[in-house]
Amino acid sequence: MSNELSSKGQAAKDAARVLAKLDSKTKNRALETIADTILARQDVILAANEQDISAGRANGLSEALLDRLLLTPARLESMANDVRAIANLPDPIGQQFDSRRLPNGLDLSKRRIPVGVIGVIYESRPNVTIDISTLCLKSGNAAVLRGGREAIHSNTALAQTVQAGLEAAGLPTGCVQLIESTDRALVKDMLRANGLIDMIIPRGGAALHKFAIENASVPVITGGLGICHIYVDKVVNMEKIVPIVVNSKVQRPSVCNALDTLLVHKDVAKAVLPPVADALAEHKVEIRAEPRALEILNGHAVVTTAGAEDFDTEFMALIMAVKVVDSLDEAIDHIYAHSTTHTDAILTEDYSAAQKFIDEVNSSAVMVNASTRFNDGGQFGLGAEVAISTQPLHARGPMGLTELTTYKWVVLGRGQIRG
Amino acid sequence: MSNELSSKGQAAKDAARVLAKLDSKTKNRALETIADTILARQDVILAANEQDISAGRANGLSEALLDRLLLTPARLESMANDVRAIANLPDPIGQQFDSRRLPNGLDLSKRRIPVGVIGVIYESRPNVTIDISTLCLKSGNAAVLRGGREAIHSNTALAQTVQAGLEAAGLPTGCVQLIESTDRALVKDMLRANGLIDMIIPRGGAALHKFAIENASVPVITGGLGICHIYVDKVVNMEKIVPIVVNSKVQRPSVCNALDTLLVHKDVAKAVLPPVADALAEHKVEIRAEPRALEILNGHAVVTTAGAEDFDTEFMALIMAVKVVDSLDEAIDHIYAHSTTHTDAILTEDYSAAQKFIDEVNSSAVMVNASTRFNDGGQFGLGAEVAISTQPLHARGPMGLTELTTYKWVVLGRGQIRG
């Protein structure tokens, strides 16, 4: 393990013990101080960001990536506001639940506590540095951050800003530790830093998640990859279908909860597919259709023949695969075979079909007559989102502050011994 | 991956999809059938067990290990009763919680679902085969089991019994799959069987847990190792202290929630240690004391000088380490440095000391004035125990049926799209 990781990991671990004891008031005051510090240090942050932008331009980063990297006074203002919003969220730490009195008189409760040290490995967006630092702080966790190489100056300036805020609020700067080395080996070291890091959240593409799963000995929250389905059942309300499919596909095509595959029951395929395709064509969506769908859509829009791999692709773009199915069961089987268990929806007016779909599809979010775009911490009212988990352990779907906690059992006795 | 693991893993995965849809009635009927089948096949099971016992004797297994391995008609009867007790527990699957209506009218709930396929790697006790199979069945999970080599005949007969019961109840035998190869490489393959196994529970000693952490790419629940502390604070009630310390240490010394280290405040060490040592001496407990404690205990019992490693040892035997501390803070620091975060208790009549201990010690169970032996699924009223987790993710402390589940978000819309 590198010196940087072991010393920063230890600083985070030490800070985590302090953080776990803080009351909400102290944490919220620190968050407000961090928000103030972001604005106060605006010039330093923007100058650092300018270095990343210049380097990015020199290295030929796309305009889209440069835009993700770019910080502006308005974006910093919005960051500071987000930090204040986190201060205003309820603090999950200390909540007691599942309380009961046992027959022998022991009083038993579960009490929420922080996880400890959370390692986050992320890519180009520098706002993640602030997001994660402050969500961890609010939930009493220390954070070890490893951002993308192309945002290193911005991330360093932002992490220093957070640390300045922490210091001003009288908290240890160990609460937020940014790994500054851009050596790729550090990522693997973080994934195996048992004893220093308690949980790893990779925030990035499929390759990063796969690397984390294969290499981590620290528990990892995986997710992010969303091959999302909408199945249009045979009893349909056309007024709902077109808006929901269009919204799911085009409202923000580059994110994980955007629609990838549309499945349509054969009885309604001729009625449903042409208007859906026409509406999507207005948004320049390319449709990749298997033969039965292709036949119906012939001449209607930008339609090409779907290859087998199109049903296993997260497009992240204005592309959608389409398939006609014979039954609800076939739709569920298709989803079972191809879904990444992120978000899958049924559009139907048939009560039993809706119940069956909800019962049998076990994705992180299963929806009836709603846009897949709703699977999101903000939309679900969590107030914040750390990640979207598609794995079964610990948390599933959007993770907010509560999902950054664990619990201990508190046992209040009066001298009881076991018989 | 071996053929055995890939074919049995796939059978389990297919069965898991069927299991996830079953109602409680069907699962309970299958459990009752399994209980009946255990009794009906008693002769076959006992004959298989006899093979393991003979082999064990030939291989020089200790009497204690042979006893753990041994099945008798009475033990099978008790196993069958345990299975019926599991049938009578509430079914966690399908429970909805955190339900709310969002401002846009979406109805949102979390719904409990099974994890999927649970891999369990365990050591000599053949009853684990029945325990885990039936707890998994009740919670809608398929199980892939890998028991100890020395119990292979017993485990095979028990797994076949479960499968016979499943078949008689009309359920796929894939629900419970026993790996029969005793090749050690299979353990590593199981730990990396992503896509077939969703969660691994190692049930065994520290070496097994360490191996699992280092080698698994499938999420692992770790725990089991318990270096447990009792701290006797300066305001004491001697009538509670002796019974609790004795019970924690001697009631069943070979298990993870047994007491390992006794910390005593310096102000009461002279009053507390001698009667505690005398009471423990009656149970033939060896005390390993650091110098200050040793001085007080001189002549009182079987006392030896504690080495540094004694404070990092899970004794699993009638041995206890003892240390005198200057303050509650020193006790908490000691626990922070040496605890495996399994079970730690304070004995005190001082309200503020009790609260501080509970606030600052973040072990899976933190107790006041009670025996450490209570950290147990049965004692906590969970009805059953799959494992005791000491890691922060997913579940902590005793894990019952609910801890074998995850959840999905169910979103009931009326045509909503995201703005």
Interface residues (C-beta under 8 A of the other chain):
Chain A: R17 A20 K21 R100 L102 L106 L108 R111 I113 V115 G116 N194 D198 M199 I213 E214 A216 S217 P219 V220 N237 E239 K240 P243 I244 V246 N247 S248 Q251 Y336 A345 I358 D359 E360 N362 S363 S364 A365 V366 M367 V368 N369 A370 S371 R373 F374 N375 Q379 F380 G381 Q391 P392 L393 H394 R396 G397 P398 T406 Y407 K408 W409 V410 V411 L412 G413 R414 G415 Q416 I417 R418
Chain B: R17 A20 K21 R100 L102 L106 L108 R111 I113 V115 G116 N194 D198 M199 I213 E214 A216 S217 P219 V220 N237 E239 K240 P243 I244 V246 N247 S248 Q251 Y336 A345 I358 D359 E360 N362 S363 S364 A365 V366 M367 V368 N369 A370 S371 R373 F374 N375 Q379 F380 G381 Q391 P392 L393 H394 R396 G397 P398 T406 Y407 K408 W409 V410 V411 L412 G413 R414 G415 Q416 I417 R418
